[in-house]
Amino acid sequence: MTAYSFDRLVVCDSAAIAQLLIANNFHFENNCAILSITGYPQSIFDITMQMLRRNPDLKVYALHDCNSQGIGLIHNLRTNANWFLNSNIVIIDIGLTPRQIIATKRGIFIQSSPESAQVAKQLPEEVRQSLSAEELAWLESGKFVELESCTPQRIIKVLQKGITGNLNLESDDSSLLLVGDTGNDMYIVQSFG
């Protein structure tokens, strides 16, 4: 079994979202491994990582909350020895990002806390450089959006579109925006050429 490997990995910033995807058979339907940054599911984490690291064509999709920890997920995957330190693996941000939330304007449950503001001010410089001044200000004001505020169906649809190649996420990691419009889901591709 360890000779087998997936070509895709979805890394979630919470075990709850990984559980949601696994419970809905997302991994079977999309032929991908699903793990959380916290090591969920623990019973298969180590063996799954061994299998994935052997695949030079692996693509990793990062699915996270719009908060400082979530925004730092890709940086964590690239700089953590438990993940892909010193690797050329393609890592694609599926979101949520402040850019997406700011562009949406409505239909998203935005929360705020002093703790979130404090963590945002401590983001690594590499992460800060990838954000606009508006995004940094949004995070540093303590605002955040949890993926759990979206319906499971919406999360699954966005992730499916991101990994099935319907969007060119490699060249534009922020191209998929979630827009809530009176209960109807609408997906917008942002493309400037």
FENLINHU-V484496 format. One record per residue. RES is the residue in one small letter. SS is DSSP state (~ for helix, > for strand, _ for the rest). OMEGA is omega in whole degrees, 0 to 359 (NA if undefined). NEAR is the number of other C-alpha atoms within 10 Angstrom. Layout:
res=[RES	RES]
ss=[SS	SS]
omega=[OMEGA	OMEGA]
near=[NEAR	NEAR]
This chain:
res=[m	t	a	y	s	f	d	r	l	v	v	c	d	s	a	a	i	a	q	l	l	i	a	n	n	f	h	f	e	n	n	c	a	i	l	s	i	t	g	y	p	q	s	i	f	d	i	t	m	q	m	l	r	r	n	p	d	l	k	v	y	a	l	h	d	c	n	s	q	g	i	g	l	i	h	n	l	r	t	n	a	n	w	f	l	n	s	n	i	v	i	i	d	i	g	l	t	p	r	q	i	i	a	t	k	r	g	i	f	i	q	s	s	p	e	s	a	q	v	a	k	q	l	p	e	e	v	r	q	s	l	s	a	e	e	l	a	w	l	e	s	g	k	f	v	e	l	e	s	c	t	p	q	r	i	i	k	v	l	q	k	g	i	t	g	n	l	n	l	e	s	d	d	s	s	l	l	l	v	g	d	t	g	n	d	m	y	i	v	q	s	f	g]
ss=[_	_	_	_	_	_	_	>	>	>	>	>	_	_	~	~	~	~	~	~	~	~	~	_	_	~	~	~	~	_	_	_	>	>	>	>	_	_	_	_	_	~	~	~	~	~	~	~	~	~	~	~	~	_	_	_	_	_	>	>	>	>	>	_	_	>	_	~	~	~	~	_	~	~	~	~	~	~	~	_	_	_	_	_	_	_	_	_	_	>	>	>	>	>	>	_	_	~	~	~	~	~	~	~	_	_	_	_	_	_	>	>	_	~	~	~	~	~	~	~	_	_	_	_	~	~	~	~	~	_	_	_	~	~	~	~	~	~	~	~	_	_	>	>	>	_	~	~	~	_	_	~	~	~	~	~	~	~	~	~	~	~	~	_	_	_	_	_	_	_	_	_	_	_	_	>	>	>	>	>	>	_	_	>	>	>	>	>	>	_	_	_	_]
omega=[184	177	180	174	173	174	181	175	172	176	179	179	176	177	181	179	176	178	179	181	180	179	179	177	179	182	178	184	183	177	180	172	178	178	172	179	179	177	177	352	187	185	181	186	185	181	178	179	177	180	183	182	179	183	181	180	182	171	182	179	182	180	190	173	173	175	185	178	180	180	179	184	181	177	179	180	182	187	182	181	177	183	189	176	180	181	176	181	177	178	186	181	177	175	18	179	176	179	179	182	179	181	185	176	181	177	180	179	181	178	180	176	176	179	179	178	181	180	180	181	181	178	176	183	180	180	180	181	180	182	175	178	179	179	178	179	179	179	183	174	177	182	175	177	179	176	181	177	175	178	176	180	180	179	182	180	180	180	177	179	180	185	182	177	176	178	176	184	182	181	181	186	178	189	183	180	174	178	177	181	179	175	179	177	177	181	183	175	179	182	179	177	NA]
near=[6	10	8	11	19	18	15	22	23	25	27	25	24	19	18	14	22	24	17	15	20	16	10	14	12	19	18	10	9	13	13	19	22	24	26	22	19	13	18	18	16	11	9	11	16	13	12	19	18	13	15	25	16	14	15	12	14	18	20	25	24	24	28	28	23	23	25	28	17	24	27	19	22	22	16	18	20	18	14	11	11	13	15	20	14	10	13	11	17	15	22	21	24	23	27	24	25	26	18	19	23	13	11	15	10	13	15	17	13	13	12	14	12	12	11	19	20	15	15	24	16	11	17	12	8	10	16	18	11	11	15	12	11	12	18	20	16	19	24	23	17	20	21	25	21	16	21	13	12	15	11	14	11	16	18	15	13	18	21	15	16	21	21	10	10	9	15	16	19	15	9	15	16	20	22	24	21	23	20	16	12	8	8	9	13	12	15	10	14	12	10	6	3]
